[in-house]
Amino acid sequence: MARLEDKVALITGGESGIGLATARLFVVEGARVHLVGIDEGKLEAAVGELGAERASSAVADVTDEDAVARAVAAGSSATGDTTSCSATRASAARSPRSSNTPPTCSRARSPSTSSGHST
């Protein structure tokens, strides 16, 4: 059994470099991925490479909180549940917070699948 079967990951910087490499590994391990990045063309190419049944994407600059919120909502809508996420060092370095502060992630459930219970 794949180690990430039935898991969903939101991956920033997912259109290239470490983010895309992470997405490839996660997909091989059974996860669905939602890629977030600033280059729409590269995001579309990455989804094409990974397969639309395993990948989706949204354009967002991680320094824009509203854009990130929309990207997370789009990922939750596309996949139903985000249970893991990864942020590349490049995106963390562009963030207004200190590059020594690791990115944080919280569990997000789409309204259609939320039961009101935390797991």
Backbone as CSV, one residue per row, in Angstrom:
resi,resn,N_x,N_y,N_z,CA_x,CA_y,CA_z,C_x,C_y,C_z
1,MET,0.844,-1.197,0.000,0.000,0.000,0.000,0.877,1.244,0.000
2,ALA,0.493,2.230,-0.756,1.222,3.493,-0.818,1.116,4.219,0.523
3,ARG,2.195,4.842,0.948,2.237,5.482,2.260,1.288,6.669,2.399
4,LEU,0.925,7.307,1.294,0.072,8.493,1.367,-1.302,8.278,0.743
5,GLU,-1.697,7.046,0.588,-3.017,6.733,0.031,-4.106,7.442,0.830
6,ASP,-5.062,8.030,0.137,-6.189,8.741,0.743,-5.795,10.023,1.457
7,LYS,-4.606,10.532,1.193,-4.171,11.811,1.769,-4.197,12.873,0.673
8,VAL,-4.334,14.119,1.095,-4.323,15.247,0.177,-3.295,16.244,0.690
9,ALA,-2.462,16.745,-0.203,-1.441,17.713,0.189,-1.586,18.989,-0.626
10,LEU,-1.508,20.118,0.051,-1.434,21.408,-0.609,0.046,21.768,-0.651
11,ILE,0.574,22.007,-1.843,2.005,22.232,-2.006,2.236,23.591,-2.654
12,THR,2.876,24.493,-1.908,3.208,25.797,-2.468,4.466,25.664,-3.314
13,GLY,4.570,26.505,-4.319,5.704,26.407,-5.236,5.641,25.131,-6.045
14,GLY,4.437,24.603,-6.229,4.250,23.298,-6.858,4.436,23.255,-8.357
15,GLU,4.682,24.415,-8.975,4.820,24.418,-10.425,6.229,24.098,-10.907
16,SER,7.217,24.057,-9.988,8.588,23.767,-10.410,9.456,23.437,-9.196
17,GLY,10.682,23.050,-9.473,11.687,22.854,-8.436,11.292,21.860,-7.359
18,ILE,11.618,22.215,-6.102,11.357,21.334,-4.970,9.864,21.061,-4.811
19,GLY,9.030,22.078,-5.052,7.587,21.883,-4.928,7.062,20.832,-5.894
20,LEU,7.480,20.902,-7.153,7.037,19.922,-8.142,7.624,18.549,-7.835
21,ALA,8.877,18.500,-7.409,9.487,17.216,-7.041,8.726,16.586,-5.874
22,THR,8.325,17.401,-4.913,7.534,16.912,-3.783,6.197,16.370,-4.273
23,ALA,5.551,17.110,-5.170,4.260,16.670,-5.718,4.404,15.336,-6.438
24,ARG,5.462,15.187,-7.222,5.681,13.919,-7.930,5.798,12.761,-6.932
25,LEU,6.592,12.945,-5.888,6.774,11.900,-4.882,5.458,11.587,-4.169
26,PHE,4.727,12.627,-3.786,3.457,12.414,-3.089,2.478,11.632,-3.963
27,VAL,2.418,11.966,-5.248,1.509,11.260,-6.161,1.926,9.793,-6.296
28,VAL,3.232,9.532,-6.431,3.718,8.151,-6.508,3.325,7.381,-5.250
29,GLU,3.314,8.064,-4.117,2.972,7.431,-2.842,1.462,7.385,-2.593
30,GLY,0.657,7.820,-3.566,-0.787,7.657,-3.477,-1.594,8.888,-3.117
31,ALA,-0.941,10.019,-2.854,-1.666,11.231,-2.452,-2.267,11.946,-3.654
32,ARG,-3.277,12.750,-3.381,-3.757,13.762,-4.319,-3.065,15.039,-3.911
33,VAL,-2.750,15.904,-4.865,-2.044,17.139,-4.554,-2.770,18.341,-5.133
34,HIS,-2.721,19.432,-4.398,-3.234,20.714,-4.884,-2.037,21.653,-4.904
35,LEU,-1.633,22.046,-6.104,-0.452,22.871,-6.296,-0.814,24.343,-6.262
36,VAL,-0.038,25.138,-5.561,-0.238,26.576,-5.483,1.050,27.245,-5.925
37,GLY,0.931,28.207,-6.816,2.108,28.921,-7.302,1.703,30.167,-8.055
38,ILE,2.698,30.863,-8.588,2.420,32.129,-9.263,2.454,32.037,-10.785
39,ASP,2.898,30.913,-11.338,3.007,30.771,-12.787,1.921,29.823,-13.302
40,GLU,0.827,30.408,-13.801,-0.325,29.614,-14.229,0.027,28.588,-15.299
41,GLY,0.839,28.972,-16.270,1.222,28.045,-17.332,1.970,26.834,-16.802
42,LYS,2.915,27.071,-15.892,3.676,25.968,-15.302,2.795,25.117,-14.388
43,LEU,1.851,25.746,-13.693,0.917,24.975,-12.863,0.093,24.036,-13.736
44,GLU,-0.421,24.549,-14.854,-1.208,23.726,-15.764,-0.381,22.568,-16.316
45,ALA,0.885,22.854,-16.661,1.768,21.798,-17.163,2.026,20.744,-16.085
46,ALA,2.213,21.185,-14.845,2.450,20.243,-13.741,1.234,19.350,-13.518
47,VAL,0.043,19.936,-13.535,-1.184,19.141,-13.380,-1.294,18.148,-14.535
48,GLY,-0.955,18.588,-15.745,-0.973,17.685,-16.893,-0.015,16.519,-16.721
49,GLU,1.173,16.812,-16.218,2.167,15.759,-15.987,1.715,14.781,-14.901
50,LEU,1.176,15.312,-13.822,0.790,14.480,-12.678,-0.536,13.756,-12.898
51,GLY,-1.363,14.315,-13.756,-2.669,13.735,-14.040,-3.766,14.446,-13.270
52,ALA,-4.782,14.877,-13.983,-5.873,15.647,-13.380,-6.629,14.854,-12.317
53,GLU,-6.568,13.519,-12.384,-7.240,12.716,-11.361,-6.483,12.736,-10.033
54,ARG,-5.204,13.159,-10.054,-4.376,13.192,-8.845,-3.928,14.604,-8.477
55,ALA,-4.138,15.583,-9.363,-3.601,16.924,-9.111,-4.574,18.011,-9.548
56,SER,-4.539,19.113,-8.817,-5.278,20.326,-9.172,-4.367,21.496,-8.818
57,SER,-4.762,22.716,-9.202,-3.890,23.851,-8.921,-4.673,25.140,-8.764
58,ALA,-3.994,26.124,-8.183,-4.533,27.473,-8.049,-3.367,28.448,-8.078
59,VAL,-3.602,29.601,-8.700,-2.590,30.648,-8.739,-2.731,31.508,-7.488
60,ALA,-1.618,31.686,-6.772,-1.606,32.555,-5.584,-0.170,32.907,-5.239
61,ASP,0.014,34.117,-4.776,1.287,34.570,-4.239,1.204,34.357,-2.737
62,VAL,2.125,33.575,-2.159,2.031,33.229,-0.735,2.217,34.426,0.187
63,THR,2.614,35.581,-0.348,2.719,36.776,0.488,1.391,37.509,0.593
64,ASP,0.371,37.037,-0.119,-0.961,37.646,-0.123,-1.928,36.708,0.603
65,GLU,-2.264,37.046,1.851,-3.111,36.170,2.669,-4.448,35.846,2.012
66,ASP,-5.075,36.830,1.388,-6.366,36.594,0.743,-6.222,35.607,-0.417
67,ALA,-5.148,35.752,-1.193,-4.914,34.838,-2.313,-4.668,33.420,-1.806
68,VAL,-3.940,33.298,-0.708,-3.686,31.977,-0.127,-4.990,31.362,0.378
69,ALA,-5.821,32.161,1.028,-7.115,31.663,1.510,-7.960,31.153,0.345
70,ARG,-7.963,31.895,-0.764,-8.718,31.453,-1.951,-8.127,30.159,-2.518
71,ALA,-6.801,30.050,-2.530,-6.144,28.849,-3.051,-6.459,27.633,-2.183
72,VAL,-6.444,27.812,-0.864,-6.784,26.717,0.047,-8.248,26.306,-0.154
73,ALA,-9.129,27.285,-0.282,-10.545,26.983,-0.524,-10.717,26.225,-1.839
74,ALA,-9.988,26.645,-2.873,-10.070,25.953,-4.168,-9.563,24.527,-4.038
75,GLY,-8.493,24.336,-3.279,-7.958,22.991,-3.069,-8.921,22.121,-2.290
76,SER,-9.533,22.680,-1.266,-10.511,21.926,-0.481,-11.712,21.552,-1.338
77,SER,-12.120,22.483,-2.195,-13.244,22.225,-3.088,-12.903,21.134,-4.100
78,ALA,-11.681,21.196,-4.635,-11.267,20.229,-5.655,-11.034,18.837,-5.086
79,THR,-10.583,18.766,-3.837,-10.182,17.478,-3.274,-11.050,17.008,-2.124
80,GLY,-11.761,17.921,-1.486,-12.610,17.556,-0.361,-11.965,17.705,0.996
81,ASP,-10.640,17.636,1.065,-9.987,17.669,2.373,-8.495,17.897,2.195
82,THR,-7.923,18.795,2.959,-6.481,18.992,2.951,-5.954,18.542,4.300
83,THR,-5.175,17.483,4.300,-4.704,16.915,5.558,-3.209,17.073,5.753
84,SER,-2.514,17.579,4.783,-1.075,17.744,4.883,-0.681,18.863,3.943
85,CYS,0.387,19.547,4.248,0.864,20.519,3.273,2.354,20.709,3.390
86,SER,2.921,21.264,2.360,4.351,21.474,2.287,4.592,22.840,1.692
87,ALA,5.523,23.577,2.240,5.892,24.871,1.677,7.377,24.837,1.360
88,THR,7.731,25.239,0.166,9.132,25.227,-0.215,9.876,26.389,0.434
89,ARG,11.154,26.255,0.541,11.996,27.298,1.127,11.881,28.589,0.315
90,ALA,11.786,28.483,-1.002,11.696,29.680,-1.842,10.464,30.494,-1.510
91,SER,9.334,29.827,-1.311,8.125,30.583,-0.990,8.206,31.149,0.412
92,ALA,8.827,30.424,1.330,8.962,30.926,2.698,9.873,32.154,2.717
93,ALA,10.875,32.181,1.863,11.804,33.309,1.831,11.133,34.574,1.312
94,ARG,10.114,34.424,0.457,9.403,35.591,-0.070,8.362,36.097,0.911
95,SER,8.047,35.276,1.891,7.016,35.629,2.858,7.493,36.740,3.777
96,PRO,6.571,37.584,4.269,6.983,38.647,5.172,7.481,38.134,6.522
97,ARG,7.166,36.897,6.888,7.664,36.379,8.159,9.133,35.985,8.008
98,SER,9.801,35.778,9.105,11.207,35.409,9.104,11.411,34.105,8.357
99,SER,12.484,34.015,7.568,12.756,32.780,6.842,13.156,31.658,7.785
100,ASN,13.436,31.981,9.069,13.746,30.954,10.055,12.494,30.355,10.668
101,THR,11.353,30.957,10.408,10.096,30.456,10.946,9.506,29.462,9.956
102,PRO,9.310,28.216,10.373,8.769,27.238,9.426,7.328,27.568,9.072
103,PRO,6.922,27.292,7.837,5.528,27.485,7.458,4.646,26.593,8.319
104,THR,3.451,27.047,8.600,2.525,26.241,9.376,1.320,25.912,8.525
105,CYS,0.690,24.834,8.862,-0.479,24.390,8.118,-1.547,23.981,9.110
106,SER,-2.769,24.192,8.731,-3.865,23.714,9.564,-4.796,22.881,8.709
107,ARG,-5.476,21.983,9.356,-6.418,21.114,8.655,-7.548,21.963,8.097
108,ALA,-7.871,21.772,6.848,-8.965,22.506,6.211,-9.908,21.506,5.575
109,ARG,-11.177,21.667,5.832,-12.179,20.795,5.229,-13.135,21.671,4.439
110,SER,-13.538,21.169,3.297,-14.501,21.930,2.517,-15.839,21.927,3.253
111,PRO,-16.633,22.977,3.093,-17.930,23.032,3.779,-18.815,21.833,3.484
112,SER,-18.703,21.266,2.302,-19.567,20.148,1.942,-19.187,18.852,2.662
113,THR,-17.934,18.767,3.198,-17.524,17.544,3.869,-17.313,17.743,5.345
114,SER,-17.424,18.962,5.828,-17.174,19.232,7.238,-18.292,18.684,8.110
115,SER,-17.880,17.936,9.132,-18.876,17.359,10.043,-18.955,18.142,11.338
116,GLY,-18.050,19.125,11.491,-18.023,19.876,12.719,-17.195,19.201,13.797
117,HIS,-16.655,18.037,13.495,-15.826,17.298,14.448,-14.378,17.375,14.004
118,SER,-13.465,17.538,14.939,-12.057,17.479,14.561,-11.591,16.053,14.714
119,THR,-10.639,15.676,13.839,-10.128,14.315,13.888,-8.666,14.313,14.122
